[in-house]
Structure formats: C-alpha cells, structure tokens
Amino acid sequence: MSELNTPQAGDDQAHDIDVVALLMRQHGDIRNLFDEVEQSQGEERRDAFRRLVRLLAVHETAEEEVVHPFARRALSGGEQVVKDRLAEERAAKETLAALDDLDTDDPTFMPQLMKLRKDVQEHARAEERYEFIHIRRSTDVTNLAAMANAVKAAEAIAPTHPHPGIESAAANLALGPVAALMDRAKDAVRKAMGNG
C-alpha cells in the first residue's frame, strides 16, 4: 500500500498541478497496463505491451529529468537515494530490452514479463517511499506544480524505447532517431521550470 495520499483518479486538475500525484497516477497506469498485457492475447497483447513500453520509457525519462535532480539537491542523502533508484531502473530496462526482442506469444515472454513487473513494482514502492514523500515535504505547491509541468514537457519528447545502461534522459534521447530530441528535451524542461 502506498504511503502517500493521492487525489481521486478523476481529479485530473490535482494531477496536473502536483508532480507527486502525477507520477503516482502514472504508477497506477503502469500497474493497469501490466494487467492488460497479462490478461490479453495475440494482437491485443502486442498493443498493450507497446503502450506499456512507451509509458515506462516516458515515466522514467520524466523522473530522470525532473525528480532525480531535485532529490539530489533537496533531500538528505539524496545522492544515494537517486543512485539506488537508477540501479533499479537499469535492472528493469535490461529485462525490458530482453522482452522487447521477444514476440508476445513466445513461451518465455510471460515469465520475463512477471520478472519485469516485480522489478517495476519494487522500484515504484522505493520511489514513493524514498523520493516522492520527501519531495512533497521539501518544497511548496508552486514548485510541485512547476515540476509537474516539467514532467509533462519531458513526456512530450521522451524516447519510445529505453536503453539499458543509460540512466540519464539526455543520453536516452541522444540514442533516439533524432539527435535534436536531446536539445528539445532540455529546452522543454528548462522552459517548464521557468529557467528558459
């Protein structure tokens, strides 16, 4: 069970103005997509898995661009907290990369998906406990809203596929099909954070 109280799922305005609530909602969306992949077959499973991959890539990129830098600066022991989250993200990306090479009908797909789900859920719980709850305590409503806007800006240009071994959004974007995405991501985040 989450240690944070979040607004109701239908309360989109609250999600839009609070980075913690926005990211918590995404954690719920990720859980729902795992369920959808598990419970579907054939083309429906392939489609659900593509959406899961996209959301995981977007979510982690946004955290790497916005949440981790704030945590490093603002939280007591923030550097170690972020280092631990990046190690978890790398493990999940490695499993995701292996899954991405499999057809969803492959007999080894579901066991790999279950491993990914376990890794992602453990990572999400650690983020909620060691980052999110402390971020909310460490800043004000204005900064939470600015970070939410920056997360949405990073999501708009996030890579479709995460690259294992590269736990920075800038490096992920540089490996994308268009190198200019890296500059666009930085510009979008800076503008959203009021530094552009």
DAMOQUI-V962836 format. One record per residue. RES is the residue in one letter. SS is DSSP state (H for helix, E for strand, L for the rest). OMEGA is omega in whole degrees, -180 to 180 (* if undefined). BURIAL is # if it has 9 or more other ideal C-beta (glycine too) atoms within 8 Angstrom, else .. Layout:
res=[RES | RES]
ss=[SS | SS]
omega=[OMEGA | OMEGA]
burial=[BURIAL | BURIAL]
//
This chain:
res=[M | S | E | L | N | T | P | Q | A | G | D | D | Q | A | H | D | I | D | V | V | A | L | L | M | R | Q | H | G | D | I | R | N | L | F | D | E | V | E | Q | S | Q | G | E | E | R | R | D | A | F | R | R | L | V | R | L | L | A | V | H | E | T | A | E | E | E | V | V | H | P | F | A | R | R | A | L | S | G | G | E | Q | V | V | K | D | R | L | A | E | E | R | A | A | K | E | T | L | A | A | L | D | D | L | D | T | D | D | P | T | F | M | P | Q | L | M | K | L | R | K | D | V | Q | E | H | A | R | A | E | E | R | Y | E | F | I | H | I | R | R | S | T | D | V | T | N | L | A | A | M | A | N | A | V | K | A | A | E | A | I | A | P | T | H | P | H | P | G | I | E | S | A | A | A | N | L | A | L | G | P | V | A | A | L | M | D | R | A | K | D | A | V | R | K | A | M | G | N | G]
ss=[L | L | L | L | L | L | L | L | L | L | L | H | H | H | H | H | H | L | H | H | H | H | H | H | H | H | H | H | H | H | H | H | H | H | H | H | H | H | H | L | L | H | H | H | H | H | H | H | H | H | H | H | H | H | H | H | H | H | H | H | H | H | H | H | H | H | H | H | H | H | H | H | H | H | L | L | L | H | H | H | H | H | H | H | H | H | H | H | H | H | H | H | H | H | H | H | H | H | H | H | L | L | L | L | L | L | L | L | H | H | H | H | H | H | H | H | H | H | H | H | H | H | H | H | H | H | H | H | H | H | H | H | H | H | H | H | H | H | L | L | H | H | H | H | H | H | H | H | H | H | H | H | H | H | H | H | L | L | L | L | L | L | L | L | L | L | L | L | H | H | H | H | H | H | L | L | L | L | L | H | H | H | H | H | H | H | H | H | H | H | H | H | L | L | L | L]
omega=[-177 | 177 | -177 | 171 | -180 | 177 | 178 | -177 | -178 | -176 | -175 | -179 | 178 | 179 | -178 | -174 | -178 | -176 | -179 | 179 | 179 | -179 | 177 | 177 | 178 | 176 | 177 | 178 | 179 | 177 | -180 | 179 | 173 | 178 | -178 | 178 | -178 | -172 | -179 | 180 | 173 | -176 | 178 | 179 | 179 | -180 | 180 | 179 | 177 | 179 | 177 | 179 | -179 | -179 | 178 | -180 | -179 | -178 | -179 | 178 | 179 | 179 | -179 | -179 | -169 | -171 | -177 | 178 | 178 | -179 | 178 | -176 | -165 | -174 | 174 | -176 | -175 | -179 | 180 | 178 | -179 | 178 | 179 | 179 | 179 | 177 | 177 | -180 | 180 | 180 | 180 | 180 | 178 | 178 | 180 | 178 | 178 | 178 | -176 | 179 | -178 | 168 | -178 | 176 | 179 | -179 | 179 | -177 | -175 | 176 | 177 | 178 | 179 | 176 | 179 | -179 | 180 | 180 | -178 | -180 | 177 | 178 | -180 | 178 | 179 | 177 | -178 | -176 | -171 | 179 | -169 | -176 | -179 | 176 | -179 | 180 | -172 | -175 | -177 | -177 | -179 | -180 | 176 | 179 | 179 | 178 | 177 | 178 | 179 | 176 | 180 | 178 | 178 | 179 | -176 | -177 | -177 | 178 | 177 | -178 | 175 | 180 | -179 | 178 | 180 | -176 | 170 | -178 | -180 | 180 | 176 | -177 | -180 | 179 | 180 | -176 | -179 | -178 | -179 | 178 | -180 | 179 | 179 | 179 | 179 | 180 | -178 | -180 | 179 | 180 | -179 | 180 | 178 | -180 | -176 | *]
burial=[. | . | . | # | . | . | . | . | . | . | . | . | . | # | # | # | # | # | # | # | # | # | # | # | # | # | # | # | # | # | # | . | # | # | . | # | # | . | . | # | . | . | . | . | # | # | . | # | # | . | # | # | # | # | # | # | # | # | # | # | # | # | # | # | # | # | # | # | . | # | # | # | . | # | # | . | . | # | . | . | # | # | . | # | # | # | . | # | # | # | # | # | # | # | # | # | # | # | # | . | . | # | . | # | . | . | . | . | # | . | . | # | # | . | # | # | # | . | # | # | # | # | # | # | # | # | # | # | # | # | # | # | # | # | # | # | . | . | # | . | . | . | . | # | # | # | # | # | # | # | # | # | # | # | # | . | # | # | # | . | . | # | # | # | . | . | # | . | # | # | # | # | # | # | . | # | . | . | . | . | # | # | . | # | # | # | # | # | # | # | # | # | # | . | . | .]
//
